[in-house]
């Protein structure tokens, strides 16, 4: 698919990020783009042959089954937003590689979670959640991603 990628609020910049504990939005999978940490999604993708989509990249140096942490804002953007909301799960992240799986249009799978939040007692607010990857509609395909070595030219 050929598409145009926009980060929210024009937040794209090229840079290499250090890999360590709490790895987020690794450049291996995002081509060096730095997402906006304030918006409830990382990128808006506009395919040439389809409607726009929102993408939220979730990464870990651990395996695929490690829970995904989402904010309340991300939950509402996925379930009530005006565009399909996809999650790109980047896992087994190292300084030079990672593996990617994609869950498209996660809103319907997350709707029961949002509805369950309505049952919380008055005065209790959940501002973030840990989501088991098994409840989301991830494609089975695992895409290996490699970052070129420092100084190597891209052709």
C-alpha positions as CSV (number, residue, x, y, z in Angstrom):
1,X,0.0,0.0,0.0
2,X,1.4,3.4,-0.9
3,X,0.4,6.1,1.5
4,X,1.2,9.5,3.0
5,X,2.0,9.5,6.7
6,X,1.3,12.5,8.9
7,X,2.2,12.8,12.6
8,X,-0.2,14.7,14.7
9,X,0.5,18.4,15.0
10,X,3.4,18.1,12.6
11,X,5.5,16.3,15.1
12,X,7.7,14.3,12.6
13,X,11.4,14.6,13.1
14,X,14.2,12.2,12.2
15,X,16.3,10.9,15.0
16,X,17.6,7.7,16.5
17,X,16.3,6.8,20.0
18,X,18.1,4.8,22.6
19,X,16.8,1.4,23.3
20,X,16.3,0.3,26.9
21,X,13.6,-0.3,29.5
22,X,10.3,1.1,28.6
23,X,11.0,1.3,24.9
24,X,8.4,3.4,23.1
25,X,7.9,4.1,19.4
26,X,11.1,2.5,18.2
27,X,12.6,4.1,15.0
28,X,13.2,0.6,13.6
29,X,9.5,0.3,12.9
30,X,8.7,4.0,12.4
31,X,11.4,4.9,10.0
32,X,12.9,7.4,12.5
33,X,9.7,9.4,12.7
34,X,9.1,10.8,16.2
35,X,5.4,10.7,17.1
36,X,3.5,13.3,19.2
37,X,3.3,12.2,22.8
38,X,0.2,14.3,23.5
39,X,-2.2,13.1,20.8
40,X,-4.1,9.8,21.4
41,X,-2.5,8.3,18.3
42,X,0.9,8.5,16.7
43,X,0.3,8.9,13.0
44,X,-2.5,9.5,10.5
45,X,-2.0,7.4,7.4
46,X,-3.7,8.5,4.2
47,X,-3.6,5.5,1.7
48,X,-4.0,6.4,-2.0
49,X,-6.6,3.7,-2.4
50,X,-8.7,4.1,0.8
51,X,-9.8,6.2,3.7
52,X,-7.4,7.7,6.3
53,X,-6.5,5.7,9.4
54,X,-5.0,6.4,12.7
55,X,-2.0,4.4,14.0
56,X,-0.8,3.9,17.5
57,X,2.6,2.3,17.8
58,X,3.2,0.2,20.9
59,X,6.6,-1.3,21.4
60,X,8.5,-3.5,23.8
61,X,11.9,-5.2,24.0
62,X,9.9,-8.2,25.3
63,X,7.8,-10.6,23.3
64,X,4.5,-10.1,21.5
65,X,2.3,-11.3,24.5
66,X,3.6,-8.6,26.8
67,X,0.5,-6.4,27.7
68,X,-0.1,-3.2,25.7
69,X,-0.5,-0.1,27.8
70,X,-3.1,2.4,26.5
71,X,-4.3,5.6,28.0
72,X,-7.9,6.6,28.5
73,X,-7.5,9.0,25.6
74,X,-6.3,6.3,23.3
75,X,-9.2,4.0,24.3
76,X,-11.7,6.7,23.5
77,X,-10.0,7.6,20.2
78,X,-10.1,3.9,19.2
79,X,-13.7,3.4,20.2
80,X,-15.3,6.7,19.4
81,X,-13.0,8.4,16.9
82,X,-14.0,9.4,13.4
83,X,-11.3,7.2,11.7
84,X,-10.3,3.5,12.0
85,X,-7.7,3.1,14.8
86,X,-4.9,0.6,14.2
87,X,-2.3,-0.7,16.7
88,X,1.2,-1.5,15.4
89,X,2.8,-3.8,17.9
90,X,6.6,-3.6,17.7
91,X,8.3,-6.3,19.8
92,X,11.6,-8.0,20.4
93,X,13.1,-4.5,19.9
94,X,16.9,-4.2,19.8
95,X,19.1,-1.4,18.6
96,X,19.1,-2.8,15.0
97,X,15.9,-4.8,14.6
98,X,12.4,-5.6,15.7
99,X,9.3,-7.5,14.8
100,X,6.0,-6.0,13.8
101,X,2.4,-7.2,13.9
102,X,-0.7,-5.1,13.0
103,X,-4.2,-5.0,14.5
104,X,-6.5,-3.1,12.3
105,X,-9.6,-1.2,13.5
106,X,-9.3,-2.1,17.2
107,X,-12.3,0.0,18.3
108,X,-14.9,-2.8,18.2
109,X,-12.6,-5.1,20.3
110,X,-12.0,-2.3,22.9
111,X,-15.6,-1.2,23.1
112,X,-16.5,-3.6,25.9
113,X,-13.5,-2.3,27.9
114,X,-14.8,1.2,27.5
115,X,-18.3,0.1,28.6
116,X,-16.8,-1.6,31.6
117,X,-15.3,1.6,32.8
118,X,-18.8,3.0,33.2
119,X,-19.3,0.5,36.0
120,X,-16.6,2.0,38.2
121,X,-17.9,3.6,41.4
122,X,-18.2,7.4,41.5
123,X,-14.9,9.0,42.3
124,X,-12.8,6.2,40.6
125,X,-11.2,6.9,37.3
126,X,-8.9,4.7,35.2
127,X,-6.5,6.8,33.3
128,X,-4.6,3.9,31.7
129,X,-5.1,0.2,31.0
130,X,-3.0,-2.9,30.3
131,X,-4.5,-4.8,27.5
132,X,-3.8,-8.5,26.7
133,X,-2.7,-8.7,23.0
134,X,-5.0,-11.8,22.6
135,X,-8.2,-9.6,22.7
136,X,-7.1,-7.5,19.8
137,X,-7.5,-8.5,16.1
138,X,-3.8,-8.9,15.3
139,X,-2.9,-10.2,11.8
140,X,-0.9,-13.5,12.1
141,X,1.9,-12.1,9.9
142,X,5.1,-11.1,11.7
143,X,7.2,-8.6,9.8
144,X,10.9,-8.4,10.5
145,X,12.3,-4.9,10.5
146,X,15.9,-3.9,10.4
147,X,17.5,-0.5,11.0
148,X,20.5,0.3,8.7
149,X,23.8,0.7,10.5
150,X,24.8,4.2,11.5
151,X,26.1,6.1,8.5
152,X,24.8,3.6,5.9
153,X,23.0,5.3,3.0
154,X,19.5,4.3,2.1
155,X,18.8,3.6,-1.5
